[in-house]
């Protein structure tokens, strides 16, 4: 076992530091309250002086005693403690509660600004989608593959398959030097097809927003979009027809060319996250405009947008142009949030009024953000906005109470009720002190109500958790929780409809490892529950028949970094 980060560099230490910083930063409304308090104090001193003079000059005997008591009562009851506590206590409790829900807010200003959002912009890959695209199609281009190496000899089907393998192998080799998710997907596809080890490459060049070029086995290989090939003078007319068909089906087309000819088009699919559509619907329900920003082709991006319910899609946007798109959306004073996870999202995150980084993304994105979601669930954006709105409601309530208390308390302490109630209308310093303390306690108590803040998806998650924990596999048994819905249709399931598979997992050493394995398995289609045991070194997966397969489960565990 190796510890990669210790002390202040650990995730827990960074979370604590972020929360500490957030609680120490003043929101604009707090600065307003502080400014009011600065004027409030001399005004109260003046009222106390007027009270003393009025009672000493016109009050009954003993005039001096009553003048002193009433003026002191004014000073005590008007202590601006409640006014000073109104905002920071709500910010402190709100940011702390956000951290418990996996939403790290960098400061009170961000928490206040979030409630005024009008537009939320999502990056597509890794934010709304799983970020693990897979090669689904290798479409050969007739004229370009006529001279592909490795063809000839054997049946036509074998020749076609060899040509596809040649195209995939050269594309994967050219992508060896790339860190782009599509490049990683192409390399994984080549590995799964048994095409490793890949040949060496030289003269590698990565063109942002277009693709890569490299020399592989003496060939000038291009892997990327139409702009890359067109820039090299490659005819893409036949490839464009294939790419258009793949894009209509929601796949991202990647052109492959070598020696000056387009040879194949790869189709890659990146499935949307299970909760992405729900997050988009929730944001629309609270009156926010949702925009998807991507470098993908217009047709492929539009297909993903339709699946998720995103009406406005900005496609074919280069990394350097993302910040410009955010700036355009901000015209007219609109408050815009940007949600992203990659290095190329950092400028857009910095440009947006509020930058939201996905916790599973890069450190650069997190540093450029104002809010960090500890998980990859886009519904965390909804939670952050709901928390902001709830916090602002509490702050307004606190300020109202503080002003109302002082507006009503100061005249009473000054003795304005004496002509009506006599001595019963006078407020002693002791009672004034109790009232002052009560006002502060009331403000703090109101702020602590934020501890009960529950995300709109919270009850749903609890139901889902109970649903996962209660199944008992057996021929005649049913779910104990008869009200628990299935993941897709809301129908009740019988236990004999599900299968429990146990997988031995190696390399787990801590709770983090257990959670990582559990998340990896839960992401598989058809999985209904996962129980991971550190002590036994195994994972028990409750799933639908035939989906996923044992090999899929093992692969998911291995990709998470553990043995299976």
C-alpha positions, 0 to 999 in steps of 0.5 A: 500500500502506498500513500500518495498524499498525506497531511494537508494534501489529503482530500479531507484536509482540503475539504476542511480548508475550503469550508474554513475559507468559505465561512471566513469570507463575507457575502455582499449582504453581510458587508451591507449589514456591517455598514448599517451597524457602523452607523447604528452604534452612534445613532443608538448612543445619541438616542440613549443621550436624548433619553437621559436628558429627557428623563432627567429634565422632565421625568418624575422623581427620582429623575436621575435614577430613572434617567440612568436606568432608561438610558442604560436599558437603551444601550443594552437592548440596542446592542447590534449582536443580532444584526452582526450574527444575521448573515455569518451564522447562516453562511457558516451553517449553509456552507457546512451543510453543503459540505455534508451533501458533497457541495463545497462552496468557496465563499459566502459571495458565491452562496449569495450569487447562486440564488440569482442564476439565470443560466447554467452551462454544462460541458458535455463530456465527463459532466453530462456524460459518463466520460468513458466513450466507447468505439461502437463502429469502424466504418471503412471508406471504399476508395480509401481502404482499397489500398489498405495493408493487410488485405487480399487473400482469403474470403471477402469477410476476412479481408473486410475484418482485417481492414477494420483492424488495420484502421483501428490499430493505426488510429490507436497507435497515433492516439498513444500520445494523446490524453483526450478521452476519445483517444483513450477510448480508441486505445481501449478498443484496440486493446480489447480487439487484441491489437496490442502492443501498438507500433511506435509513433514519431512526429506526434502533433496534437491540434486542440479541437481537431485531433492528432497527427503522427508517423506510424510505420512510415505512414502519416496518420491523421485521427480527428475531425473534418477540420483536421483532414481538410487542413491537410488537404484530404478529401473528406466527401465520402467520410462526411456522409458516414459521419453524418449518419453516425452523428444522427445516431448520437455517436461522435464521428472520428475520421482516420486517414493516412498517406493523404486519403480518408480510410475509415470513420470511427463511431464513439458513444459516450452514454449520458449519466443516469442522473443527467436528464433528471438534473436538467429537468430540475433546473428547468423546473426552477426557471433556469435556462440550461445550455450544453457546450461541447466541441462535438459535431452539431448532429451528435451534440443535438442527439445527446441534447434531445436525450437529456432534454437540453433545448440550447446546444452550442456545438463545435466549440473549440477549447479556446472559444468556451470562455467567449461563449460564456461571455456572450451568454452574460450579455445583458447582465445575466448571471451564468454558471459553468459546470465542467471537469476538464483542463480545457474548461478552466478558462470558461469556469473562470469567466462564468459568474460561478464556476462549478467543478465536478469532483471527479475532474482535473485539479485545474478545473477545481482550482478555477471553480467557485463550487466543487461537487465531490461526486460526478452527479450533475444533480449536485448543481441543483442542490447547490442552487437550492441551498443558496436560495434557502440560505438567502431566505434565512438571511433575510429572515434574520435581518428582518428580525434584527431590525424589527427587534431594534425598531420595537425594543429601543422605544420601549427601553426609552420609556415611551410606554410610561405615560400609558402603563406607568412604572409597568411600562419601564424596562429594567436593564436586566430585562433589556439584557435578557431581550438582547440575548434572546434576539441573538439566540433567535437569529442563531436558532433560525440559522441552525434550521439550515442543518435540516436542509435536505436536497430535493433528491435526498428522500429519493436517494434514501428510498433507493438505498433501502431498496438496494439493502432489502432484497433477499434472493430466493425462489419464492421471496419478494422484496420486503419493501413492497413500495420500492419502485424498479429503476425503470418502470416503477413496477414491483419486482420479485426476488427471483427476477434478480441474480446475486453474483459474488466477485473476489476483489483484490487490492482493497485496503480502506473505506475509500477503496470499498466506495470506489469498487461500489461506485464502479459496479453501480454504474453498470447497466442492470445493477440493482444493489452492491455490497462490498466487504473489505473483510471478505475481499469480495463484492456481492452484486444484485443484478438483472438476468444477463445484464451485466455479465461477470466479465463486465463486472470484472472489467469495471473493477479492474478499470477502477484500479483493483484486481478481480 
